[in-house]
Amino acid sequence: MNKLILFFSVLIGTVISDLIKERAYINLVNTIPCIRRFNSTHQIGCGKLDYSSYEGIVYTVRTNTEFERLKDLNKLDIPNLVVVTLPNYFSRVVELHQKDNENSRIQGIVLISNSEFLSNFSQSDFSFSDDTKSPNSHFSLYKTNKTYGASNWNPSGTNYMFQNFNIPFYIIYDLNETIQVIEECYDKFNQHIFEKYVSDSFSIKSSESLCGMQLGLQMSGSVSSTVCTRRSSIMHTLESSSFCDPLGGSNYFTFMSQKPSNSLPIVILSARLDAFTMYEYYTPGANQPISALIGLFGIIELLGKHRSQVNSSNILVVLFDNEAFDYGGSTRFANDLQKDKFPEIVLDYGIDNEESFVLKKDNITSIIELNQLGSIGYDLNQDLFIHKDPISFGKDKNVAKTVIELTEKLTKYSKNIKPISNINQQLPPSSIHSFLRNDILIGGVSLADFNSEFSSNFYHSVFDTADNMNVTFPEEMTEEDAANYTTMFAQRLQALTTSIAQTIFSLHNPSNTDLKDQVSHITLNRLVYCFYKNSTCKFFQDMMTESQWKSYQSLLEANLPKGILSFYTGVDDNPISGKWLASMLLRYFSRNLDLESLSQDECSKDSDIVKNYEKDNQISIKNFYYVNNSICVASSIYASSSVSPAFEKFDEGILVNTGRFSAWTESSWNGVDVQMKIFMFSRPSIAGLTLSLGIVSLVLAFVVTFLAEKFAHRLFYSKNPEQNDIFE
């Protein structure tokens, strides 16, 4: 009986304590952590196994006074702090912690990113990039050759992406939760206490309550991709989990002619598909990669109208994924070409007999890459610059001839497309590096909105947004009006992309005629509005089937922040909203216009009309579906892996040739362990009273238990036999 009483007492106490804990802690769900990644030799990012210990008193940095106070507080023997900071103080807070990270009182850093909240504070002259000042330099053409010009393309670079932090970093993007942390937590409970700080003196009275924060993130991987891969291969033999996974997804490509062939010269038109920041999924990518994607879709829509006139060359459109991490996608693409391992494409030409096609490197003559284009939306920036590799240009006559021809045509068709001022300047971060490093000598140019350094102040940053590209829309506009509103960016992009399309059209056009029309300003306006303002716009919905639209909406909800497109460089089996959307737009804008008027029943690979069309024109079309705006989309989009060649033997626990190929992985982790909570620290006086009451309660419990056992024969008596007979 006594044991039963004790059991229920413990059970009730446990339940009550858990309920009290849940009521004392407030979960913040609209937050994103900085996560852990690895290359072949190092680990970078954030994340600790013992996540429960990362908590502290909330302290905010919104003014220079608050930052100067933090510098003094960080030297004192005070309770740990979790610093919540505005963007323009973020770098200073990080550097303060890193200066003496073992003794720092800072146990976590939280960055505020909500634009509505930040509009109340001056952010003038603010610039920030998570990347280095020389992105992807370890796998560039110039790693061991510093002859050709400066390499600090990214003056806003902080290198934070590639540092290993011993504390968690988080970002808050939701307005309500930002207010909850700043105003209802810090301002209400903590601010007046910290403002009492005077030189080298800080104390908390026993009657004062403080608001605290707990940050949690439990990640499995550690050390490096080499170690993590070996451990994962061992774990695979025991269970289905792993410590880390290779970064990458899919490169997407299509032949505009829908006639894949190695018998004609091949011109590649390319753009990047991904970006990164320190924070999982949170990659707005307004300038890189969205600005280039918008331009590319406008170009291929125009070229698609003249498909039949381009008959002496093949235009290959490629979207390279996993480029942010040392050109993983283009390296895989070029390496597969070099080793004749490129994936087979099955072609049928409307007949039963199928044949296979494998892209070969020998007929690729040139590549035109759309790089960052976003700054043309500013008043003074309306030019694009033609970048090339000076080494291959100086050593190979065919490369030089092709680059000169591309330059002449581009400058002929637009006075705002110009060669760079320094002819010996390095090629900036570009997918062209991968082809040349794999000994595929092709004439390539990268078109960008900068000359000698990035125009964007927010390359690879959560602040690479439309507002920071000067792309805005008048308030109180209807969706229809906003979708047709012409921004300065769209206006200038139309003229520039028309010139690029004209250049591609004229490269191998025997008639040597010019295009009579331009890139559609309607299409560009709608793409700008949908990418930058409303990712669930009617224009996007009309280009998909009902099931595709539902899949897209699910991805928008799955990738945080919800509703915002992500171009995150993640692991292979993790679909990302922005990349998935780009693949669908590539299908739509490269569709066969001769078949777009087919009915829903006729819009099929098996329909007689389609078979006859393929047979008569000797083309092979892969994808057929009927979209919401009553158009038959008949296109041929193919995918190839963008995972680095270094992971060819990943399942065996081996990395291949990491000196030549990048080997980036992401730590595996349990999303349940991601947490940000605010809570009230108990006042010392209350804590002491609680402890005293607890001790008293414990003593009383022992006394009551002792007395109950001693006098059990009086308190609990059993029935005598006569009573038993009565009840029986």
N, C-alpha and C positions, 0 to 999 in steps of 0.2 A: 504493500500500500504506500509506504514511504517513497519507494522508487518511482511509483506512478505519479505521485504528487511532484517529485523533483523533475521528472520528464516533462510534464505539462508546464511547469514553471519555466524551464529552459526554453521550451518551444515557443511559449507566448512571448518571452523576453526577446528571442531572436526575431520573431515576426515584427514586434513593435519597433525594435532597433532598425530593421530594414526599412520599415515604413517611415520612420523618422529621417533616415538617411536620404531616401528618395524625395521627401518633402524639403529637406535642407539643401539639396543639390538641384540646380536648374540646368538641364541639358540645353546646349546650343547646337542646333542641328544644321544650320546653314553656314557651315565652316568647312574649310578644306585644309588638309595637312600638307606640309612639305614631307616628301617621302624619300626612301633610300634607293639609290641606284649604284651600279658598279661598272667599272671597265676592267680590263685584264689585270690591272695591278692595284687599283685603289677602290675605296668606297666613298661615295659622296652623298650629300643630302642630310636628312634628319631621321630620327627614329631610334628609340631605345627599347630594350626588352622590359626594363622595370618602369613601365609607364606611370604607375600609381604615385611615384615619388615626385613627379614634376608638377608642383603646385606652389603658389605663392600669393602674396598680397598684390592686388591689381594696382598698377601704376600707369598712368597715361602720359604720353608725350605729344602735346599739341602746340606747344610754344617753345621758344628758345629758353625761356626761364625754367620750364619743366625739364628740359633736357640737361641744362646746367646743374639743376638740383639732382637729377639722376646720376650724373657723374660723381657728385659728392657722396650720395647715398651708397653708391657701389663700392666705396672704399671702407664703409663702416661695417661693424659686426651687427647687422640687423637681420630680421627675417627675410627669407627669399622673396623675390619679386617676379611677377609676370608682367612684362611691359607691353602695353597696347599703344601702338604708335600710328601716326599719320604717315603717308608715303614719303613726304619730303624729309622726315627724320629717321626713316627706317635704316638707311645705310649707316648713319651715325650711331644708332643704337646697336646695330650688329657689330660695328667696329669696336665700340666700347666693350661689348662682351668678349669679343675675340682677343682683345688686347691682353686679357688675363682670364681666360675662360675657366681655369681651374678654381679660381678664387672669386669669380664674379657672383654677385647676388642675384643676377638675372637667370631665372630658371625656365624661361619661355618667352618668345616674342610673338605678338599677334599683330598682323598688319590689317588696317582698315582699308577697304577698297570700294565701298559703296559711293558712287558718284554723287548721289543726292546729298548725302551727309558731308562729303568732302567739299561740296560747293560752298559751304559756310566758312571755309578756311582758304587762305591764300596759298596757291600751289605754283606760284610764278617761278619760272626758270627751273622747273623740276624735270629731271631726266633720270631714267633708271632702266637698266638691262640686267637680267640674271646671268647673261652669257659673259664670255671673256671679251677683251678688247680686240682679239683676233680670233673670231669663231672658227672652229674646225681646223685650226692651224696644224694639229698633229697629223692630219691626214690630207694635207694640201700638197700641191706640187712643189711647194717651196720650203718644206720642212727642213731640208738640209741645204737649201740654196737661198741666201739672203741678198742676192745681187739686185733683184728687181723691186726696188721701191719699198715704201712703208707697208706694214701689214696690220696696223691698228685701225681696222675698218670701223670699229664700234666704240667710239669715244665714251659712250655711256656705260660701257661694260663694267660690272663689279666682280665678276668671277664667282659670285655666290653659288651658282648652280653646281660648281665643281669643287666646292669646299665640303669638308666633313664637319658638321656641327654636333656638339655634344648636348644640345638642348632641342626641344621641339619648336618648330615654327608653324603657325597657323595663319589663315587669312579669313576674315569675316566680310562677307559681301552683302548680307541682308540688312536693310535699314533698321527694322525693328530690333533685331538682335544687337546691332551696333549701338543703338540708343540704350538698350538694356545694359550693355557692358559699360558704356561711357557715362551715361547720365544717371541710371538707376543703381549702378554699382559703385563706380569710382566717385562721381561728383557727390553723391548722396552720403556715402559713408567714409571715403578715404581722403578726399581732397583736402578737407579742412585739417586733417591730421598731418599730412605731408607739408602743408603750407606753414606749419608751425616750426618746421626745420630751420635751425640756425647753425652757424658754422660748427661742423664736426659734432653736432649734438642732435640726437634723434631718439625719442622715447615714446612709448605707447602707454597711456594710462590704463589702469585695470578696469576702468569703467567704459572704455571705448571699444566699439565693435568695428571690425574691418571686413571688407568684402574681398574674397579671394577667388582664385581661378585654378582649376586643375586641367592639365593637358595630357592626353593619352594617345599613344601610338605604339603598337607592338608589331615589329617587323622581324621576319625570320632570318633573312640573309645577313652576311657579314663578310668583311675582309676584301674580297675582290670577285670578279666573274670567274676567274680561274678556280679559286677555292670553292666558291658557291656552286659552280657547275659540277665539280667533283663530288661534293656532298650531295647534290641533288640526284646524281646518278646512283649513289648508294641508297638514298631514300626510296628511289623508284623501285628498287628490288624488294623493299619492305612494305611500302604503302604508296598511295597514288599522289602524295603531296611532294612539293619540291621547295627549295629555299629561294630560288630565283628563276626568272624566265627571260629569254632573249627579247629585246625590243624589236619591233617591226610588225608589219602587216602585209599590205599588198600594194605594188605599183599597178596602175591602170593604164592601158594603152589601146589605141585604135588606129587603123589605117583609114584615112579619109575616103579613099577610093573604094573601100570594102573589097579590095582585090590584093590581099597580102602577096607580095612577090619580091624575090631577090634579083629579078632581071632588070629592074629600073633603079635609078639613083633614089636614095631615101633621104628626105629632109626631116629632121626631128624638131618638133615644136614642143617645148616642155615647160613645166612649172612645178614648184614644190607643193606638197600636200600636207605638211605637218609643221608643228612648232613645239617649243617646250617652255615651261616656266618651272620654278621650284615646286609648284603646287599641283597635285594630281588633277588632271582634266582641265584646269583653269587656264586655257590658252585662247584668248579672244582672237589673236592673229589677224587683226584688221589690216595691217600693212603687209605682214608676212605670215601666211601665204595668200590671204583673201584678195588683196588688190591685184595680184598676178592672175589668180583664178578667174576673176571677173573679166579681165582683159582677154584671157585665153578663150573663154566661152564665147565672147563676142567675135573673136577672130574665126573660130571654127564654124560658127553659124554662117558667117559671110562666105567662107570658102566652100561650105556645103552647098551653097546655091550655085556654085560654079564647078561642081565636082567633075562633070564631063569634060571640062576644058583643060583640066590638069591631067594630061595623059602621057607625059614623057617623064614623070617622076612620081614618087609615092610620098605623101605627107603622113608621117607617123607622129601622132599626138601622144605624149607620155606625161602622166602625173606621178612624180617620184615621191614615195613615202619614206619615212625614217631618215630624212636628210639632216635634221637638226643635230643628230648625234653622229657626227663624222661621216656623213654621206652614206649611211648604211644601205639605203634603197638603190641609189644609182650605182654604188659599188657592186651590189649583187647583180644588177641589170648588166653592167659592163663585164663583170667577171664571167657570168653565164654566156655572154656573147663571145668572149675571148676563148673560152674553153669548149665552145660548141655544145653547151648544155642548156640553151634557152628552151623554155617549155614549148612543146609541140602545139600547133593550132590545127584543128580538124576542119577541113573545107569540103563542101559537097556540091556546090554550084547547081543546086536544084535537081540533082540526079542521085540515084541510089549509091553509086560508087563514091567512096570518100577518099580523100588524099590528105596527107599531113604537110604542114608548112613549119619550118623552123627559121626564125630570123637569123640572118648572117651579118657579121660586122662589116664585110668588105664593101657593101654597097651603100653604107651610111656615109654620106658625103659632107653633111653639115648639121649643125644643131643651133637653133635659136631658142634661148632660154629667156622667159619672162621672170625677172627677179623682183625686187621691191619696187612698187610703182606708186605707193600711197601719197608721197609728198607733193605730187603734181596738183593736189587739191589746194595747196597754199598759193597765195597771190604771186609770190616771187619765184616759185618753183614750177616751171612748166616744161622742163626739158628731161629727156631720157638720154643716158650715156651708153655708148657701145664699149663694153669691156671684152678683152681678149687675153689669151695667154701669150706673153712675149717670148717664151722659150720655144714652143712648137712653131710659133709664127716665124721666128728667126732661123729655125733649123730645117723645116720641111716646106718645100716649094708649093706642094699641093694645098697644105694648110694655109699658107700665106695667100695663095691665089683665091681660095674660097673666102677667107676673112675679108680680103680687099673687096671682092665682089659683093659680099653681104653689106659691107660698110658703104660702098658706093650706092647701092640700091636704097638702103635705109635712109641715107642722107638726101638722096634724090627725091624721095617721096615725102620727106618731112624736114623742115628747117629746125624742128625742135628735137630731132634725134641726132646726137652729135658724138664724134669720137672723143675719148678721154684726152685730157690735156697732156698727160705724161705717157708717151708711147712705150716706155719701159716699165710701166706700173704693173704690179701683180694682178692676176685674175682674182676678183673678190670671191667670197664664199659662193660656190656655184657647183651644180651637178656636173659641169664639164670637167672638173678636176678628176672625177672618177674614170671617165673615158680615157683621158690622157695618161693617168697613172696606170691604167691597165693596157697601155700601149695600143690604144685604138686612136690613131692619129686622124682626127677629123677637124675641119674648120668650125670653130664654135664661137658664138658671141653671146654675151649675157647682157640684157637690156635692163637698166636700173635707173632709179631716180636720183642717184648720187654719182659724184665724180671720184673723189679720193677718200671719202669716208661716208658712212651711212647718214642719210638725212633724218631718219627716224631716231627719236630720242628714247624709244621704248622697244627696241628689238628684243624679242624673246622675253616679254614681260607681261604681267597681268594688266598693264596699262597701255598695251598696244590695242587701243580701242578706236572706234569711229570718231569719237569726240576729239581725240588727240591726233586725228588725221584731218581735222577741219571738215568732216562730213556730218552735217546737221540738217535737220528738216524743220520748217516753220511749225510752231505749235498750233494745235487745234486743227490740223489737216486731217481730212478723211483718209482712210487707207488707200483708196483709189487715187486721190490727188497726190498723196505722198509717193506712191509707186510710180507716178509719172512726172514727179518733180525732178528737174535737172540740177544736180549739184555741180559745183565747179570741177570736182574730180571726174564725174561722169562726162562732162562736156569735153575736157581735155583728153580724157582717155579715149573717147571716140575718134578724135583726129589721129592720135598716136597709133592706136590699134589698127585703124584703117590702113595706115602706112606700112605697118608690119605685115598685115594680110596681103597688101599689094606686092611687097617684097617677096613673100613666099610664093605667091601666084606667078610672079614673073621669072622665078629662078629657073624653072624648066618648062616654060610655056613656049612652044615653038612659034606660035602666032605673034608672040611678043606684044600682046595687047594689054591694056590696063583695065582694071576693074572699073565698072561704070557706077557702082554703088558703094555705100559706106557701111561700116559696122553699125548695126541698128542702135539708134539712141534710145529707142523704147526698151529694147532688151537691156542695155546698160543701166538705164534708170531703174528698171525693176530689179535687176540683180543688186545694184547698190542699196536700194531700199530694203530688200529682203535679207541680204547678208548683214547689213549694218544696223537695221532698225527693227525688223520684224521677221524672225526666222521661221514663223509659221504663216507667212503671207499666202494669199490666194495664188500668186504666180507660181510658187513652189508646189502648192497643192495640185494645181492644174497639170503639172508635168509628171504626176505620179498616178498610179492606180490606187484604189481604196486601201488595199492591203499594204502597199508600199508606204502610203501616207501614215498608216497606223504604226508601221515599223519605225518610221522616222520620228514620230512623236514619242514613241517609247524610248528611243535613244536620247532625245532631248531631255526627257525626264531622268534618264539613268545617269547621264554625264553632268556633274555639277559644274557651275551653278545651273539649276534647272532652267530650260528654255533658252540657254545661251549656247551657241555652237562651240564645239570643242575640236581642236586639231592636235590633240595630245598624242605624243609619241608613246604608245603603250605596248603591251605584249600582243602576240599574234592573234590570240583567240578573243580579243576584246574589241568589239565594234565601237567606233567613235563617230559621233553625230556628224561633224563637219566633213570628215573623209567619206563617209557613206553618202552624204548629200552630194559631194563633188563627183563621185562615181555615177550617180544618177543623172546629174546635169551633163556629164560627158556623154552619156547615152543619148540624152534628149537632143543636145545641140549637134551631135554628129549623125543624127538619124538620116535615113534615106528619104529625101523629099518627094521622090517619085511615088513612094508607097504610103505617105502620111494620110492620104484621103481614103484609104481602105476602110471598110466597115469593121465592126468589132469581130464578126465571124471570119472575115477575110484576113484579119491581122494575125496570121499564124504561119509558122514555118511549114505546116502541112497543107496550106491552101494551094489550089492549082494556080491561082494568079501569081503567088509568090514564087512557086517552083518554076513557072515559065519565065518570070522576070529574071530570076537568078541564072537560069540556063541561057537565056538570050544575051544577057550582059556579062556572063562569066564572072559573077560575083557570088560570095557566100555570106549570108547574113545570119548572125547568131541569136540575137535577142529580139523578141516580138512581144509587145504588150500594148494595150489600148488605154490611154490615160484619160483623166477627168475632163480635159478640154476637147475630147472627141478627136484625138489625133492618134494614128497608129505609129508607134515608135518602133522602127525597124533599124537596129544598129548592131554593131559588132564590137563589143568591149571585152577586152581580155585582161586577165590579172596574172601577175607573176609575184613571187615572194620578194618582200623587201627586207627580210631578215639577213643580217650580215653573213657572208661566206664563212666567217670565223666559227659559226655554230653548226657546220655540216656534221660534226660528230658530237653534238651536244648530249644526245641520249647515252653516249658512251662515257660522258664525263670529261671530254677532251675539247679544248679550243684549238682551232687551226690557224696558224700563221698570223698571230695577233700583232706582229710588227707591220703587216701589210693591211690587215682588215681590222676594223673597229670591233669591239666585243662588249657592247653595252647590254646590261641586264637590269631588271627591276626586282627588288626584293619582294617575295611573296609575303602576304600579310592578311590578317583577318579584319575585315571591315567593322566587325562588332567592337574591336578594340580602339577604334577611332573615336575620340571623345573630347569635348570641351565642355567644362561645367563651371558655373560660378556658384559660390556658396558663401555663407557668413562664418568667419572665424569666431569661435566662442570668445567672449570677453574673459580676460584672466580671472576676474572676480567670479563670474558665472562658472568658469571652468573649475575653480577651486571649490565653489559651493557644490557643484555637481559631483566632484570627487568625494567630498565629505559625505554627501548624502548617499553616495554609492557604497562607501565604507560602512556607514551606519546600517544601510539596508542589508549588506552582506552579513554583518555581525548579528543583526536581528534575525536573519534567515537561519543562521546556524543555531541561535538560541531557541527559536521556535521549533526547529527540527529536533534538537536535543530533547526539549520538553515533550514534544509529541511522541517521541520514541519511548521516553522514560515512563510516561503515563498512558501508554497505548492501551493497556488493559482496562483503563477506566473510560478512555475516549472511544475505543473500538472494541466491542465485546461480541462474541459469537453466540449464536442461538443454542439453547440447551436441547437435549434430545426430545423433551416433551413438546417444545415449540416446533421442532422438526416434524414430529408426528402429526401435529395439527395441520401444517402446511402441505404435508404429503397426502 
